[in-house]
Amino acid sequence: MLIKYGVDINNLDIVSNIERITNLIFKLLPTREEGNDWKTPLANLIVEVSGMSNLIEDHSDLFSLLCKMEGLLTLTKEDDFPLFRKNIFECLMLCNNLKKVIEDEWIR
């Protein structure tokens, strides 16, 4: 895939990076359940996904993912955990959608 700077990045590398991000998003659930700092890893993920969205054009799932992840930062109360969990799984779905789009582009 040709990125913003005119560099051709192997789609397999992009898919691997999305899988890594997916795993990190999933790890937010047990991190929060165990009472550990989940906001810092989430903020780091937001920065990384934001950077990816600047490099890869025309992927609306990246924008949706960023919106959901930013919203997760607002779900800080204990009562918010079910909504937090629901949105984590929606983020994972968006990552899988994005991965499928990249894989489909690779096949073409």
N, C-alpha and C positions, 0 to 999 in steps of 0.2 A: 504494500500500500504506500502510495506517495503521500508524505506528510507535508505540513506547512512549509518546511524549509527546503523542499525539493528532494529530500532524501527518501529513498525507497526502503521501507522497513518490511522485513519478512512478516507476512500475516501470521505465521506460526508464533513468532515472538510476541505479536500483539495479543493473540489468543492466550498465550502463556501468562502474559501480564494481567489480562482480565481475570484469568483463573486465580492468580495470586491475590488480586484485589477482592474477588469473591470470597476467598477463604478468610481474608482479614475482616471483611464485613460480617461474615458469619461468627467470627470469634468475638464480636462485640456483645453478643447475647450472653455467653457465659461470663464474660468479663464484668458486665453490669450485674448479673445475678449474684456473682461472688462479692459484689460491693467494691470492686476495684475501679480505677480510673478508666472510663470508657470514652470520655470526651476528648482526651488528647489523641488517642488513636483514630477516633472519628474525624477530628479536625485535620490530622495528617492525611487521611484518606480523601477528604474533600479537596485538599490542596493538590493531591496527586491526580484525582479524576478531573479537576479543573484544568490542570496542565494537559492532560490527555485530550480534553475537549478542545483545547486551543491548537493542538497538533493535528487532530483528525477532524475533517470537515464532514458535514451532512450526516451526523448521527444523533437524531433527536433523543434516543435513549440515554445518551450521556447527559443531556440537559435535564431529563426527568430524574435520572439517578442523582444528579447534584441537588436538585430541588428536594428530593426525599431525604438525602443525607443531611442537608442543611436543616430540614424540619426535625430530624431526630435530635438535634441539639436542644430543641425546645421541650422535649419530653423528659423532664428531669424528676418529676414527682414519682413516688412509689406507685401510685394509682395509674400512672401513664404506661407502666410496663407492658400490658397487653397491646396497646397501640404501638409502642416501640417495637415489640416483637413482630407484629403484623407488618410494619413498615420495613423492618430488616428483611423479611421474606420477600416483600415487593422489590426491594433493592437487589436481592439475589436474582429475582426473575428478570429484572432489567439488565443485569450483568449477563445472564444467559442469553437474552435476546440480542444483546450487543455482540456477544461471542458468536452467535449463529450468523449474524449479518456479516461479520468479518470472515467467518469460514466460508459463507456463500460467495463472497467476493473473491476469495482465494480460489474457489473452484472455477469461476468464470475465466 
